[in-house]
Amino acid sequence: MIVLGLTGSIGMGKSATAKMFAEAGVPVHDSDETVHRLYAGKAAPLVEAAFPGTTQAGVVDRAKLGQQVLADPAALKKLEAIVHPLVRADADAFLARHRAAGAPVAVLDIPLLFETGGRNRVDKVVVVTASPEIQRARVLARPGMSEEKFSSILAKQVPDAEKRRQADFIVDTGYGFEAARQAVEAILAELTGDKSGKDVS
């Protein structure tokens, strides 16, 4: 089974691209969705122990947690030390399940793949990209987003140019989502030897 790492900076269209892989029959593990699930389960008591007052009825209150960790690099590291191993274990179980089921390809959707040393966990990396102008317009159109917040998020991410340099495959969503879908199908065709590029499940 080929394990594809899917990543991309904020506003590049990574979630839409992940959906395209799923629609082509590829199992996709979503790190962000896993964190949400863990915050309502296994991670909640651990987060509460490390950051008292951040859970309610056994679920992590993301707003309260954010207040405690976002402006504090040491606190953020402490949180990552709790959450990252749990997400990794969940992804490993996901891969084992689909490997046993005979899936030819599986995708790990990891927003901070390069930032968290995830490169060595995957066989190939797909980077989702778009022009800086398109990225900026998409992100600033989001509710609650500001120039300052956008700059702060970008500062924590490996630059897009560096991600593209390290990519095995690039999906550019700036040409529209139909072109992106064709790029996804071409990647799957290359990996599986299926020239039709259709459903690989």
C-alpha positions as CSV (number, residue, x, y, z in Angstrom):
1,M,0.0,0.0,0.0
2,I,1.3,3.4,-0.9
3,V,0.9,6.0,1.8
4,L,0.4,9.6,0.4
5,G,0.9,12.5,2.7
6,L,-1.4,15.4,1.7
7,T,-0.5,18.9,2.9
8,G,-0.7,22.6,2.0
9,S,-0.7,26.0,3.6
10,I,-3.8,27.7,4.8
11,G,-6.3,28.7,2.0
12,M,-4.7,26.5,-0.6
13,G,-7.7,24.1,-1.0
14,K,-6.3,21.1,0.8
15,S,-9.6,20.0,2.3
16,A,-11.3,20.1,-1.1
17,T,-8.4,18.1,-2.6
18,A,-8.7,15.5,0.3
19,K,-12.4,15.2,-0.6
20,M,-11.4,14.5,-4.3
21,F,-9.2,11.6,-3.2
22,A,-12.0,10.2,-1.0
23,E,-14.4,10.5,-4.0
24,A,-12.0,8.5,-6.1
25,G,-12.3,5.7,-3.6
26,V,-9.1,6.4,-1.6
27,P,-9.2,6.0,2.2
28,V,-8.4,9.4,3.7
29,H,-7.3,10.0,7.4
30,D,-8.0,13.6,8.4
31,S,-5.7,14.9,11.2
32,D,-8.0,17.9,12.0
33,E,-11.1,15.7,12.3
34,T,-9.1,13.3,14.5
35,V,-8.2,16.1,16.9
36,H,-11.9,17.1,17.2
37,R,-12.8,13.5,18.0
38,L,-9.9,13.1,20.5
39,Y,-11.0,16.4,22.2
40,A,-14.4,14.8,22.9
41,G,-12.8,11.6,24.1
42,K,-9.3,10.2,24.9
43,A,-7.5,13.6,24.9
44,A,-10.0,15.5,27.1
45,P,-8.8,14.3,30.6
46,L,-5.2,14.7,29.6
47,V,-5.8,18.3,28.3
48,E,-7.7,19.2,31.5
49,A,-4.9,17.8,33.7
50,A,-2.4,20.0,31.8
51,F,-4.6,23.0,31.3
52,P,-7.2,23.1,34.1
53,G,-10.5,24.7,33.2
54,T,-10.3,24.0,29.5
55,T,-12.9,21.2,29.3
56,Q,-16.7,21.2,29.9
57,A,-18.7,18.0,30.4
58,G,-15.7,15.9,29.3
59,V,-15.1,17.8,26.1
60,V,-12.3,20.3,25.4
61,D,-13.5,23.8,24.9
62,R,-11.3,25.0,22.0
63,A,-11.9,28.7,22.7
64,K,-10.8,28.3,26.4
65,L,-7.8,26.2,25.4
66,G,-6.8,28.7,22.7
67,Q,-6.7,31.5,25.3
68,Q,-4.2,29.5,27.3
69,V,-1.9,28.2,24.6
70,L,-2.0,30.4,21.4
71,A,0.2,33.2,22.7
72,D,2.4,30.9,24.7
73,P,4.9,28.8,22.7
74,A,5.8,26.6,25.8
75,A,2.1,25.9,26.4
76,L,1.6,25.1,22.8
77,K,4.5,22.6,22.9
78,K,3.0,21.0,26.0
79,L,-0.3,20.6,24.2
80,E,1.3,19.2,21.1
81,A,3.2,16.6,23.2
82,I,-0.3,15.4,24.4
83,V,-2.2,15.5,21.1
84,H,0.4,14.6,18.4
85,P,1.1,11.0,19.7
86,L,-2.6,10.3,19.9
87,V,-3.2,11.5,16.4
88,R,-0.3,9.5,15.1
89,A,-1.6,6.3,16.9
90,D,-5.0,6.9,15.3
91,A,-3.4,7.3,11.9
92,D,-1.3,4.1,12.4
93,A,-4.5,2.1,13.2
94,F,-6.2,3.6,10.2
95,L,-3.3,2.5,7.9
96,A,-3.1,-1.0,9.4
97,R,-6.9,-1.4,8.8
98,H,-6.7,-0.4,5.2
99,R,-3.5,-2.3,4.5
100,A,-5.2,-5.4,5.8
101,A,-8.2,-4.6,3.5
102,G,-5.9,-4.5,0.5
103,A,-6.2,-0.8,-0.3
104,P,-3.6,0.2,-3.0
105,V,-3.3,3.8,-1.8
106,A,-4.2,5.6,1.5
107,V,-4.0,9.3,2.2
108,L,-2.8,11.0,5.5
109,D,-4.2,14.5,5.4
110,I,-1.7,16.3,7.6
111,P,-1.8,20.2,7.6
112,L,1.6,20.5,9.3
113,L,3.3,17.5,7.7
114,F,6.7,19.2,7.2
115,E,6.4,21.2,10.4
116,T,5.9,18.1,12.5
117,G,8.4,15.8,10.9
118,G,5.7,13.7,9.1
119,R,7.7,13.3,5.9
120,N,9.3,10.0,7.1
121,R,5.8,8.5,7.8
122,V,4.7,8.6,4.2
123,D,5.9,7.3,0.8
124,K,5.0,10.3,-1.3
125,V,4.0,13.9,-0.6
126,V,1.2,15.8,-2.4
127,V,1.4,19.5,-1.8
128,V,-1.8,21.6,-2.6
129,T,-1.0,25.1,-3.7
130,A,-2.3,28.2,-5.3
131,S,-1.0,31.7,-6.0
132,P,-0.3,34.0,-3.0
133,E,-3.1,36.3,-4.3
134,I,-5.7,33.5,-4.4
135,Q,-4.6,32.2,-1.1
136,R,-4.9,35.6,0.5
137,A,-8.3,36.3,-1.0
138,R,-9.6,32.9,0.2
139,V,-8.3,33.2,3.8
140,L,-9.3,36.8,4.3
141,A,-12.9,35.9,3.2
142,R,-13.1,33.5,6.2
143,P,-15.3,34.7,9.2
144,G,-13.1,36.2,12.0
145,M,-10.0,36.4,9.9
146,S,-7.8,39.4,9.9
147,E,-4.5,40.5,8.3
148,E,-2.7,40.0,11.6
149,K,-4.1,36.5,12.2
150,F,-3.3,35.5,8.6
151,S,0.3,36.7,9.0
152,S,0.6,34.9,12.3
153,I,-0.6,31.6,10.8
154,L,1.7,31.9,7.8
155,A,4.7,32.6,10.1
156,K,4.2,29.2,11.8
157,Q,4.0,27.3,8.5
158,V,6.8,26.2,6.2
159,P,6.7,28.6,3.1
160,D,4.7,27.3,0.2
161,A,7.7,27.5,-2.1
162,E,9.7,25.2,0.2
163,K,6.7,22.7,0.4
164,R,6.5,22.6,-3.4
165,R,10.3,22.0,-3.6
166,Q,9.9,19.0,-1.4
167,A,6.7,17.6,-3.0
168,D,6.5,14.5,-5.1
169,F,3.3,15.8,-6.6
170,I,1.6,19.2,-6.8
171,V,-2.1,20.0,-7.1
172,D,-2.7,23.6,-8.0
173,T,-6.2,24.6,-7.1
174,G,-5.7,28.1,-8.6
175,Y,-6.8,26.8,-12.0
176,G,-10.2,25.7,-10.6
177,F,-11.4,22.6,-8.9
178,E,-12.0,20.6,-12.2
179,A,-8.3,21.0,-13.0
180,A,-7.4,20.0,-9.5
181,R,-9.6,16.9,-9.8
182,Q,-7.8,15.9,-13.0
183,A,-4.5,16.3,-11.2
184,V,-5.7,14.0,-8.4
185,E,-6.8,11.4,-11.0
186,A,-3.4,11.7,-12.8
187,I,-1.5,11.1,-9.5
188,L,-3.6,8.0,-8.7
189,A,-3.1,6.7,-12.3
190,E,0.6,7.1,-11.9
191,L,0.7,5.4,-8.5
192,T,-1.6,2.5,-9.3
193,G,-0.7,2.0,-13.0
194,D,-4.4,2.5,-13.8
195,K,-4.5,4.7,-16.8
196,S,-8.2,5.4,-16.5
197,G,-7.5,7.3,-13.3
198,K,-10.9,6.3,-12.0
199,D,-12.0,4.7,-8.7
200,V,-9.0,2.8,-7.2
201,S,-10.9,1.2,-4.3
